[in-house]
Structure formats: structure tokens, C-alpha cells
């Protein structure tokens, strides 16, 4: 498993925190979910 470190603004961090609280998900789960969505988008671009 790889480890990723990113820098985000205070506003982005607050938004992520609020979303995690509302969805009852961890930051890791939320970010992984969005990364998995990229798989579908990458396939669409490749098939075009």
C-alpha cells in the first residue's frame, strides 16, 4: 500500500471535515472513493 501526502487550503480542509462528519466517513474513505471514481473517467477518456 502506498502513502500519499497532500497540501490543501484551510477552506478545503474544513470542507472535507464537514463532509466526513455528515457522511460519517473517514477522510481516507472519502478520498479513496473519489480516487476510485477516476477509474471510470480515465476509461471514458481512453475509449474516446
C-alpha positions as CSV (number, residue, x, y, z in Angstrom):
1,X,0.0,0.0,0.0
2,X,1.2,3.5,-0.9
3,X,1.1,6.5,1.3
4,X,0.1,9.9,-0.1
5,X,0.6,13.3,1.5
6,X,-1.1,16.4,0.0
7,X,-1.3,20.0,1.0
8,X,-4.8,21.6,1.0
9,X,-6.0,25.0,1.9
10,X,-7.7,25.7,5.3
11,X,-11.0,26.1,3.4
12,X,-10.6,22.7,1.6
13,X,-9.7,21.0,5.0
14,X,-12.8,22.5,6.6
15,X,-15.0,21.3,3.7
16,X,-13.5,17.8,3.9
17,X,-14.0,17.7,7.6
18,X,-17.6,18.8,7.3
19,X,-18.3,16.2,4.7
20,X,-16.7,13.5,6.7
21,X,-18.9,14.4,9.8
22,X,-22.1,14.5,7.7
23,X,-21.4,11.2,5.9
24,X,-19.9,9.5,8.9
25,X,-16.8,8.5,6.9
26,X,-13.1,8.9,7.5
27,X,-11.1,11.3,5.4
28,X,-9.2,8.3,4.0
29,X,-12.5,6.6,2.9
30,X,-13.7,9.8,1.2
31,X,-10.5,10.4,-0.7
32,X,-10.3,6.7,-1.7
33,X,-13.8,6.9,-3.0
34,X,-13.1,9.9,-5.2
35,X,-9.9,8.3,-6.5
36,X,-11.9,5.2,-7.4
37,X,-14.3,7.4,-9.4
38,X,-11.3,8.5,-11.5
39,X,-11.1,4.9,-12.9
40,X,-14.4,5.4,-14.7
41,X,-13.4,8.8,-16.0
42,X,-10.0,7.6,-17.2
43,X,-11.6,4.7,-19.1
44,X,-14.1,7.1,-20.8
45,X,-11.2,9.3,-22.0
46,X,-9.2,6.3,-23.2
47,X,-12.2,4.9,-25.2
48,X,-12.9,8.2,-26.9
